[in-house]
Amino acid sequence: MGKSNVTLRKKTISKDRMSLYLDFYPPILNQKTNKLTRREFLKLYIFEKPRSQTQKISNIENIRAAELIQIRRQNEINKENIYSSFEQEQLQIQEIGKTSFLKYFRKLAEKKNDNNLSTWKCSITHFENFLEGKHLQFKDVTISLVEDFRDYLLKAKSLRNIEKTLSPNTALSYHNKLKATLKKAYKEGKLRTDINASVDSIKEQESQRNFLTIEEAKKLFNTDCSNDIVRRISIFSTLTGMRYSDIAKLKWSEIEYFENDGYYIRFKQKKTERLATMPISDDARNILGKRGDESQNVFFGLKKWDVDRVLPVWITRAGITKHITFHCFRHTYATLQISLGTDIFTISKMLGHKNVKTTQIYTKIIDEKKREAANRINLK
């Protein structure tokens, strides 16, 4: 970068006086107006034709003061040329530290969508409530602050029902959104410490995961359903383990056939944003029906409110008393696969889990069913 010049100049004004100012070349950024400028008026004046000794002394003093400012400004604007690499790094850290962490948190949330976006927004709202209106800069983000937010979430009231506190798993989800933000900020160099790695997550509680037995699944799918699309996507989820969000956006271009290997679905998971390649059975492919245009949704016309309205009635009509939501078909797929002998690692990959520990909950469910079966025989 070339050296900038700062020149002391004079401008004639009223009453036989001259105003002293600095001339910058090339122009510099005015921090107040955020615009480039070449002039800085010093509010120092000299007499153009001093008539007394007092005016002469005043001229000398003001010119000397202006020259000192000129030297200081020259050093300031060229300082970057004499900073060591360490000094430059420290200055950059200081500037980043002054930026808003909360604004960064919000900006990251804006990139999310649908249900995931809702969770991010709730996490940010709780974080704002936790901060109590305080402006949080990156330099203020500490391990203790994140731990305090974790403790806050475990006692916080639900935004939907202020009479209830957040469930541990909901608190975990909100806390993880902050941890994900910290992880990204550290990766981008906005945080000098990996705070995310230093803070323990809220412990996940095992939730009730209802599923259908093979007998119940057959009973349900042999029961008339008032909406054919709802019936088809329910069978498809049971045969593949796919989430509703992925089924709803599934396009024909994502259904591929490989000779001597069968059908595959290649898609981007909406929840995790990870690419997945999933083999599907012929039965699952037949549920899809006649192939349409590549850009068309496979289950064209599907509406979430149809599922919410139709599914409970259909479940009841089939004589199933369990509380079954659409996501339970994914649980059904996993438990049936385990009960039929498929290894946990394969199931984990088919479900698109990041960690096999997430899949192991289904093994525990099957073990509980085995215990129940063993206890049914009593010879007393």
N, C-alpha and C positions, 0 to 999 in steps of 0.2 A: 504494500500500500504506500503511495507517495506521501511525502510530508506536506501537511497543511500549513499555510502561512496566516499569521495574525498581524495585521498592520494597524498602528494607531493613526487615526485621521481626525480632521477638524471640520466642523460645519458651522458656517456663519448663521447666527440667529439674531434676535432683536437686541437693542440696547448695547451695540458695540461689543457683543460677546460672541464667543465661539464654543460650540458644544463638542466635547471629546467623545469619540466612539471608536469601536474596534471593527475592522473589516476582515472577514474570514474568507479565505479562498483555498479550496472550494467551500461552498456553503456548508453549514453545520445544522443539525437538528435542534430546534428550539424545544426543550422538554415541556414547556408550558403550553405552547400552541400545537406541538407535534408537526411543525412545518419547517422546511429548510429556510435558513436565513443567512445573510452575509453581514448583518449589522447587529452590534450590541451597544446601545447608548449607555454611557457610564454615569450619567447625571453629574458630570464634572465639567466645569466651565472655566474658560480663560478670557481675559480681556484682549481684544484684537490690537488695541493700541493703549497699553497701560499708561495712566496719567500720573500715578503716584507710586511711591515706594511700596505702599501696602498692596496695590494692585499687582506690582511686579512680583512681590513675595508670594501672593496668592497664585499667580500663574505658575511659578516654579513648583509650589507644593502640589497643585492639581495635576500638572504634567507628570511629576514624579509618581503620584498615586496612580495615574492612568498607565504609566509605563510598567509599574509593578503588576497591575491587573493584566496587562498585555502579556507579560512574561508567564504569569500563572495560567492564563488561558492557553498559551502556546504549549505549555507543559501538559495541560489537561487533555487537549485534543490529540496530542501525539504520544500520550502515555502508553497506548496499546502497542506502539512500536518498540518500547523498552521494557514492557512487562515480560517476566519469565513465563514459561509455559505453566508453571505451578500457579503463579499469580493470576494468569488468565483463567485457569480452571476454577480457582477460588472465587473470582468475580462472577463467573458464570453460575456457580453454585448459589451464590448470594442472590443473583437475579431470579433464578428459578425458585428459590426459597420464598420469595416475596409474592409469587403467583398464587391464585386461589385453588386450593385443593378441592373444595366443594364444587366449584365450576367445572373442574376436570372430571369429577365424579358424575355430574349431570351430563356432561358431553359424552361420556362413555356409555351412559344409559340410553342416550338418544339413538345409539346404533343398534339397540336391541329391538325385538319385535314381539307382538302378541302377548301371550301369557308371561313370557320371560321379561318383557318390558314392564308389565304390571308389577312383578316382583322387585325389579330394580327401582321403580318409582317408590314403592312402599319402603324399601331399604333406605332410600335417600330421605324420605319424609321422617322416618325414625331417627336418622342421623342428624337431621336439622333440629328435631325436637331435643335430641341429646345435647347438641351444641348450644341450645337456648339463645339462638340469634347471634352467636359469636362468629366473626369472620375468621375462617381457618385457612392459613397459608401452609404451603408445603413444609416450611421450616418448623411449623408447630405440630406436625404429625409425629407422634411418638408411639412407642410400644405400649406405654401405660394408657395413652388415650384410646387405643384400639381395644385394649383389655377392658377398660372402663365401659366402652360401648357394648362389648360382649355382655358384661354384667347388667347393663341397662336393658338390653333386649330380653334377658331372662326374666325381667320383672315388668316389662312394658305392656301396656294395654293394647289390644287389637284396634286397628284403625276402623274396622267395620263394626265392632261391638266393644264399646269402651268398658263394658262390665266384665269382659273376659281378658285374661292375659294371653300373650302369644304362646302357642305351643312350642316346646323345645325345638321341634323340627322346622317350624316356621322361623323361629329366632335364628336357627342355624343357617337357613336359606338367606335371610337378610344379612347376617354377619359375613357370609361367604361372598356376597356381592361387594362388600367393602374390601375384603381380603383380595378378591380378584382385581379390584382397582389398584390396590397397593402393589400387587405383583406386577401389573402392567407399568405402573409409574416407576418402579425400581428398574424394570427392564429398559425403560426409555431414558433412564438416567435422571429422573426428576426427584428420586429419593436416593440418598447415599447409603442407606441401610435397608437390608431386605426385611422390613418390618413384618411382612406377611408370613415369612418363614419362622419368625420369632414368636408369633402369637398362636396359641392353640385354638383350634376350632371348637365350637360348641359340640358336645357329644350327641350323636344322632341316636334317637330312640326308635326302636323297631316298631313300626306301625302295623296295624292289622291289614293283611293283604288277602282279601277275599278272592276266590277263584272257583271255577266250575270243575267238578270231577268229569271224567270222560262220559259217565252216564248222564250227568246233568247237561253237558254240552250237546250230546245227541238228542236229549229230550227237548232242549230249547230250539235247536235248529230244525227239529221235526214239527215244531209248533208254528202255526200260521202267524205271520207278522204283517201288520198293516202297512208297512213301508218297506219295499223291496231293497232299496239302497241301504237302509239301516241293517237289514238282515245280512246282506252281502258283505258289508264292511265288518260286521261282527264276526262272521265266519272267517273272513280274510285275516283279521287281527289274531284270531285264535290259531290259525294255521301258520302265521308268520311272526307273531309277537310285535308287530308294528304299532306305534302310537297313533292315536287319532290324528294328531297334527301332521304326521307324515303321510298318512293315508289320504287326508283331505287335499293335500297339494300334489299328490302323485300324478305324474303325467305319463302319457304313452311312450314318450321318448326315453323314459327311465326304465322301461321294460325291455330287456334284451334276451335274445335266444342264442345259445351257443350249441352248435351241432355236436352230438355225442355227450353233451353235458347238461342240457336243459335250460330252463328259464332263470334269469337273474334280475334283481332290481338294483340299479345303481343310482343312489340318491344322496342328498345332503340332509342329515338329520336336523330338524328344525330346533330341537331343544339344545343339542350340543354343538351344532354347526359343523359336525364332523362328516366327512364323506364315508359312505358305507356301500359295500357290495354284498348283497344277500341272495343266496340261492333260494328259490321257492319251488314248492311241489307242483305237480300238474294240477292237483285239485285246487290249489290257490290260484293258479293261472286261469283255470276255467271259471272261477268266481268273477274274474275281471270282465268277462264277456268279449264281444267283438272289438277288435282293435280299431281305435279311432285315429284322428289326426295327431301327429307327433306332439304338437303344442297343447293339445286338449287334455283336460283333467280326466283321469280314468273313471272316477266316480262323479261324473258331471251332474250338477244339480244337488249335490250333497249340502245340507245345512245343519249346523250344530244344534239348532233348536229342535229340529226333527228328532235327532238322537235323544236329546234330553226328554222329549215328550213321549216318544214311542217306546223306548227301551224299558222303563219301569212297568208299563202295561204288558208288554210282551213277556218279561220275566215272570210276572205274576200269573199270566195265562198259562205259562208252562209249569206252574206249580212249584216254582223255586222260591224259597223263603229267604234266601241270603240277600244281603244288600249288595247288588251287583251294579257297578258303573261300567262305562265302556272300557276304562283302563284295566278292569278286572280280566278282560279277554287277553291282555298282555301277560298278566299273572298266570292265567290258565295255560297259556302256551308254555311258559317257563316250567311250571309245576308238572305238566304232562310230559314234557321232554325229560325232566329229571326222573320221574317215576318210570319212564320207559327205558332208562339206562343211558341217556346221552350225557357225556361228561360235562362238568361245570364250565370248563374253559371254552368249549364250543358254544354252549348256550350263552355265555357272557359275550362272545363275539357276535352271535346272531342278534342279541338284544342291543348291541352297540354300547355296552357299558364300558366306561373308561377303566374301571377297576373290578377285578373278579370278586372282591369283597361285597360289592353291591349285589352280585348274583347269588352269593352264598346264603342270603336270607331265604331263598326258595328251598335250599337243601334242608334248612332248619324246619321249614313248614312240612316237608315230606317226612322228616324224622319224627315230628310230633304226631303225624297221622299213623306212622308205624307203631308208635307207643300206644296210641288209642286202640289200634287193632289188636295189639298184644294183650291189652288189659280186658278185652271183651270176653276172652275165654276164662271162665272161673269154674273150677270143678268142685268147689265147696257146696 
